[in-house]
Amino acid sequence: MTPWKSHLPALGFFLVLTTMVSWPLATRLGDMLPVAANPWLRADIDLLVWILAWTSRAIITAPLEIFEATVFHPAPLALTASENLIGLTPISTPVLLATDNPIFTYNFTLLAVTFLTAYTAYRAVRDFEDSLVAGLLAGSLLAFDPLLIHQWARLHESAISLFPLVFMLSFRVARKPTRANFCGLILVTSIQILAGVYLAFILGTFAAGLAPGLIWQAHQAGRTGARPLAALLLGTLVPGIVSIPYITRQAGGTYPELQQALEIANLYSSSLGQSLLALSSGTGWLTAPLAILGMANRNIPTAIRLSLLLSLSLGLLLAAGPQTPLLPGTEIPGLYQGLASILPGFATMRAPARFLVICHICLALLSGLGAALLMRTLARRYGAIVSRISGLALLTLAIALIFGSQTVWPIPTTKVPRGPFFLGAYQWLAANGTDGAVLELPAMQSPLEKKPLAQTGRAMRGALRHGLPLINGYSGHPPPSHPLLMAWAHRIPQASALEDFCQYTDLRWIIVHNGMLPEREESLQHGLASWGLQERARFGRDVVYEMPRACGRDTHRLREHIISPEGTTLANTPMRALVPEERNGTITADLAPPWFTNSVHWVDLTIQNQSKVTWPGMTADREHAVSIRAQWVSAAGIVNPCCSLPMLLGRDLGPGEILHTPFLIYAPSAPGDWTLELGLEQRGSGRFIDTGGSAYQRYTMPLVRPDAAVTEKTATPAGLPRQDP
């Protein structure tokens, strides 16, 4: 049998296993998506569908403008708000061009990446051990582990298909470099880095763990070890160019500052105990003992085994996050905090637990080497038949653990709606919308708004159909202009909000989803008509409106302001920290308690500037913009760190001027009498009330559980809450 034919059984095995584990998704690639465990995971799936489709098309049609994505319009470099998935386009672009179906493209790429991860792990083990079963075992334990699959919803984390090839080719080049292996290592390194921003840092950590072993292995072969390291470095050249837009955006201060990023990272870290528990659960019952055997496999050079152990250790250390010191018992900053401080972009990892994927890779490869050792020992002592039976038993156990440890199997799927009430507005715009930007209402102020969050995902997928710029958007790092535009969107149909949109964006189309705005449908319809918008199409309760005149005369000013605010707002108000006497004003809210625990409320606020200067508000500069802030204080005086995000005023407010605006508030989860504090702040200098100003109000708010609402209403009549003097 020729070498390539010897791998056909593995290809068939992994194809069948991929189909089985992903069942029934594998049979409905074009119109189904995995059911997400929560709204935020579903939003991530919608985001990934959009990213993959946008990148797959732009890499062919406009490669030099690939980062100028059409969401978050008119922000520049909008794709840098999230992953780019460029490294997956060798798979996704031909599929999208052949099907013109973003859902099919996403699902096919997701399953293809899983299949390739299994196959490359198999090939890596077969490069060191001539054992079919050992290779199949390693590939299965890596690619189909539930922690890696993550409910088929984390393509930007699970796309590790070339990690095993980086490992295999690195040691090939170290042992006996050839031009094919050297160039192959450069290529797979480059493609893997381009598969995702998170994966780039993870691959860098993995390679750092391999580096000492590569040098050691090369020295044993009479070489310096420079070639594999040079190939790995050359593999970063193209990704380095692609990273320039991200570095540019970071230099503009649009990613979280270091301290904020470290605080977020602490929330998503994994302690050593938690990591070991995760690695030993599910398929870990088999992977861990076989990996220990793999470390004892003397057929494998010590340099290779120790390099995998070092990479595994680095993965555990970084997964522990910034809270883990470099030396136990000291306050010396740990490895994660050190890298976040000096390495551009590293702090955007957000979840250090992502580095556990390195441990999965190393353990899976070692488990394959351990299985080979076990079967070879059994063959030597008891004969080939016993060895083969044992190998099949191990493989059967691995498959049983894979299916037994899945959260749900068969995996739940949901049909992607395709009827006119869901796609009608987007199909109409595709046929009739020749230019101009699109705004969809309701607009999402916070990811905690579950229905607007879901609609934003649908809007992004709809933008793939009509191809027009979309002002809405969702990502982990929205551009700085997004909060400003959303503040305007929530004031629609106020004439000033529509005027701001028309001046600073080329808005032409507004899609109103009235089914999600039952209390605002009549006022929106009247307000939009009063401003001159025309109803152009209606699909169920979705209505497409067109602006009455051409917009966007100052769009360039907003784009320039995003890049460099230059010390003034869009309305030319100086941006600076207000002094105490300039922080005087009033803020009142229209509330009607009691509220349910965990409920969400849009409340109408009235804000008046009682100082002698204009407050800066029409700006993307969050440090100096005046924002609205709410916080809850329990009866015991403890501030609840949840539940509402600050919202920009969205306009400059002159002396004596009044602003009416809706504001989103979330109720805490615990019942009882709470104090709701509403006030204004400048993020760079704190709340007005804490720095000698006013513009502050407290409300006593009873919160009740939904099942206790009737009793509570009887005891505490609904009405305006008490206002503390």
Secondary structure as the mmCIF struct_conf table of DSSP 4:
data_model
#
loop_
_struct_conf.conf_type_id
_struct_conf.id
_struct_conf.beg_label_comp_id
_struct_conf.beg_label_asym_id
_struct_conf.beg_label_seq_id
_struct_conf.end_label_comp_id
_struct_conf.end_label_asym_id
_struct_conf.end_label_seq_id
TURN_TY1_P TURN_TY1_P1 PRO A 3 TRP A 4
HELX_RH_3T_P HELX_RH_3T_P1 LYS A 5 HIS A 7
HELX_RH_AL_P HELX_RH_AL_P1 LEU A 8 VAL A 21
TURN_TY1_P TURN_TY1_P2 SER A 22 PRO A 24
HELX_RH_3T_P HELX_RH_3T_P2 LEU A 25 THR A 27
TURN_TY1_P TURN_TY1_P3 LEU A 29 ASP A 31
STRN STRN1 MET A 32 PRO A 34
HELX_LH_PP_P HELX_LH_PP_P1 VAL A 35 ALA A 36
BEND BEND1 ALA A 37 ASN A 38
HELX_RH_AL_P HELX_RH_AL_P2 PRO A 39 THR A 61
HELX_RH_3T_P HELX_RH_3T_P3 PRO A 63 GLU A 65
TURN_TY1_P TURN_TY1_P4 ILE A 66 PHE A 67
BEND BEND2 GLU A 68 GLU A 68
BEND BEND3 THR A 70 PHE A 72
TURN_TY1_P TURN_TY1_P5 HIS A 73 PRO A 74
TURN_TY1_P TURN_TY1_P6 PRO A 76 LEU A 77
HELX_RH_3T_P HELX_RH_3T_P4 ALA A 78 ALA A 81
BEND BEND4 SER A 82 SER A 82
HELX_RH_3T_P HELX_RH_3T_P5 ILE A 86 LEU A 88
HELX_RH_AL_P HELX_RH_AL_P3 THR A 89 THR A 99
HELX_RH_AL_P HELX_RH_AL_P4 PRO A 102 PHE A 128
HELX_RH_AL_P HELX_RH_AL_P5 LEU A 132 ALA A 143
TURN_TY1_P TURN_TY1_P7 PHE A 144 PHE A 144
HELX_RH_AL_P HELX_RH_AL_P6 PRO A 146 ILE A 149
HELX_RH_3T_P HELX_RH_3T_P6 HIS A 150 TRP A 152
TURN_TY1_P TURN_TY1_P8 ALA A 153 ALA A 153
HELX_RH_AL_P HELX_RH_AL_P7 LEU A 155 SER A 158
TURN_TY1_P TURN_TY1_P9 SER A 161 LEU A 162
HELX_RH_AL_P HELX_RH_AL_P8 PHE A 163 ARG A 175
BEND BEND5 LYS A 176 LYS A 176
HELX_RH_AL_P HELX_RH_AL_P9 ARG A 179 LEU A 194
TURN_TY1_P TURN_TY1_P10 ALA A 195 ALA A 195
HELX_RH_AL_P HELX_RH_AL_P10 VAL A 197 GLN A 220
TURN_TY1_P TURN_TY1_P11 ALA A 221 GLY A 222
BEND BEND6 ARG A 223 ARG A 223
BEND BEND7 GLY A 225 GLY A 225
HELX_RH_AL_P HELX_RH_AL_P11 ALA A 226 LEU A 234
TURN_TY1_P TURN_TY1_P12 GLY A 235 THR A 236
HELX_RH_AL_P HELX_RH_AL_P12 LEU A 237 VAL A 242
TURN_TY1_P TURN_TY1_P13 SER A 243 SER A 243
HELX_RH_AL_P HELX_RH_AL_P13 ILE A 244 ALA A 251
TURN_TY1_P TURN_TY1_P14 GLY A 252 GLY A 253
BEND BEND8 TYR A 255 TYR A 255
HELX_LH_PP_P HELX_LH_PP_P2 PRO A 256 GLU A 257
HELX_RH_AL_P HELX_RH_AL_P14 LEU A 258 LEU A 267
TURN_TY1_P TURN_TY1_P15 TYR A 268 TYR A 268
HELX_RH_AL_P HELX_RH_AL_P15 LEU A 272 SER A 280
BEND BEND9 SER A 281 SER A 281
TURN_TY1_P TURN_TY1_P16 GLY A 282 THR A 283
HELX_RH_AL_P HELX_RH_AL_P16 GLY A 284 MET A 295
TURN_TY1_P TURN_TY1_P17 ALA A 296 ALA A 296
TURN_TY1_P TURN_TY1_P18 ARG A 298 ASN A 299
BEND BEND10 ILE A 300 ILE A 300
HELX_RH_AL_P HELX_RH_AL_P17 THR A 302 ALA A 319
TURN_TY1_P TURN_TY1_P19 ALA A 320 ALA A 320
TURN_TY1_P TURN_TY1_P20 PRO A 322 GLN A 323
BEND BEND11 THR A 324 THR A 324
BEND BEND12 LEU A 326 LEU A 327
TURN_TY1_P TURN_TY1_P21 PRO A 328 GLY A 329
BEND BEND13 THR A 330 THR A 330
HELX_RH_AL_P HELX_RH_AL_P18 LEU A 335 ILE A 342
BEND BEND14 LEU A 343 LEU A 343
TURN_TY1_P TURN_TY1_P22 PRO A 344 GLY A 345
HELX_RH_3T_P HELX_RH_3T_P7 PHE A 346 MET A 349
HELX_RH_3T_P HELX_RH_3T_P8 PRO A 352 PHE A 355
HELX_RH_AL_P HELX_RH_AL_P19 LEU A 356 TYR A 382
HELX_RH_AL_P HELX_RH_AL_P20 ALA A 384 GLY A 404
TURN_TY1_P TURN_TY1_P23 SER A 405 SER A 405
BEND BEND15 GLN A 406 PRO A 410
HELX_LH_PP_P HELX_LH_PP_P3 ILE A 411 PRO A 412
STRN STRN2 THR A 413 LYS A 415
HELX_LH_PP_P HELX_LH_PP_P4 VAL A 416 PRO A 417
BEND BEND16 GLY A 419 GLY A 419
HELX_RH_AL_P HELX_RH_AL_P21 PRO A 420 ASN A 432
BEND BEND17 ASP A 435 GLY A 436
STRN STRN3 ALA A 437 LEU A 441
BEND BEND18 PRO A 442 PRO A 442
HELX_LH_PP_P HELX_LH_PP_P5 ALA A 443 MET A 444
BEND BEND19 GLN A 445 GLN A 445
TURN_TY1_P TURN_TY1_P24 PRO A 447 LEU A 448
HELX_RH_AL_P HELX_RH_AL_P22 LYS A 450 HIS A 466
STRN STRN4 LEU A 470 LEU A 470
BEND BEND20 ILE A 471 ILE A 471
BEND BEND21 GLY A 476 HIS A 477
TURN_TY1_P TURN_TY1_P25 PRO A 480 PRO A 480
HELX_RH_AL_P HELX_RH_AL_P23 SER A 481 ARG A 491
TURN_TY1_P TURN_TY1_P26 ILE A 492 PRO A 493
BEND BEND22 GLN A 494 GLN A 494
HELX_RH_AL_P HELX_RH_AL_P24 ALA A 495 TYR A 504
BEND BEND23 THR A 505 THR A 505
STRN STRN5 LEU A 507 HIS A 513
HELX_RH_3T_P HELX_RH_3T_P9 ASN A 514 MET A 516
TURN_TY1_P TURN_TY1_P27 PRO A 518 ARG A 520
HELX_RH_AL_P HELX_RH_AL_P25 GLU A 521 SER A 530
TURN_TY1_P TURN_TY1_P28 TRP A 531 GLY A 532
STRN STRN6 GLN A 534 PHE A 539
TURN_TY1_P TURN_TY1_P29 GLY A 540 ARG A 541
STRN STRN7 ASP A 542 GLU A 546
BEND BEND24 PRO A 548 ARG A 549
TURN_TY1_P TURN_TY1_P30 ARG A 553 ASP A 554
HELX_RH_AL_P HELX_RH_AL_P26 THR A 555 ILE A 563
TURN_TY1_P TURN_TY1_P31 GLU A 566 GLY A 567
STRN STRN8 THR A 568 THR A 568
TURN_TY1_P TURN_TY1_P32 LEU A 570 ALA A 571
STRN STRN9 PRO A 574 PRO A 574
HELX_LH_PP_P HELX_LH_PP_P6 ALA A 577 VAL A 579
HELX_RH_3T_P HELX_RH_3T_P10 PRO A 580 GLU A 582
STRN STRN10 GLY A 585 ASP A 590
BEND BEND25 PRO A 593 PRO A 593
STRN STRN11 TRP A 595 PHE A 596
TURN_TY1_P TURN_TY1_P33 THR A 597 ASN A 598
STRN STRN12 VAL A 600 ASN A 609
BEND BEND26 SER A 611 VAL A 613
HELX_LH_PP_P HELX_LH_PP_P7 THR A 614 THR A 614
STRN STRN13 TRP A 615 TRP A 615
HELX_LH_PP_P HELX_LH_PP_P8 PRO A 616 PRO A 616
BEND BEND27 MET A 618 ALA A 620
TURN_TY1_P TURN_TY1_P34 ARG A 622 HIS A 624
BEND BEND28 ALA A 625 ALA A 625
STRN STRN14 VAL A 626 VAL A 633
TURN_TY1_P TURN_TY1_P35 ALA A 635 ALA A 636
BEND BEND29 GLY A 637 GLY A 637
HELX_LH_PP_P HELX_LH_PP_P9 ILE A 638 ILE A 638
STRN STRN15 VAL A 639 ASN A 640
BEND BEND30 CYS A 643 CYS A 643
STRN STRN16 MET A 647 LEU A 648
BEND BEND31 ARG A 651 ARG A 651
STRN STRN17 LEU A 653 LEU A 653
TURN_TY1_P TURN_TY1_P36 PRO A 655 GLY A 656
STRN STRN18 ILE A 658 TYR A 666
BEND BEND32 SER A 669 ALA A 670
STRN STRN19 GLY A 672 GLN A 682
TURN_TY1_P TURN_TY1_P37 ARG A 683 SER A 685
STRN STRN20 GLY A 686 ARG A 687
TURN_TY1_P TURN_TY1_P38 PHE A 688 PHE A 688
HELX_RH_3T_P HELX_RH_3T_P11 ILE A 689 THR A 691
TURN_TY1_P TURN_TY1_P39 GLY A 692 GLY A 692
STRN STRN21 TYR A 696 VAL A 704
HELX_RH_3T_P HELX_RH_3T_P12 PRO A 706 ALA A 708
HELX_RH_AL_P HELX_RH_AL_P27 ALA A 709 ALA A 715
BEND BEND33 THR A 716 THR A 716
BEND BEND34 GLY A 719 LEU A 720
HELX_LH_PP_P HELX_LH_PP_P10 PRO A 721 ARG A 722
STRN STRN22 GLN A 723 GLN A 723
#
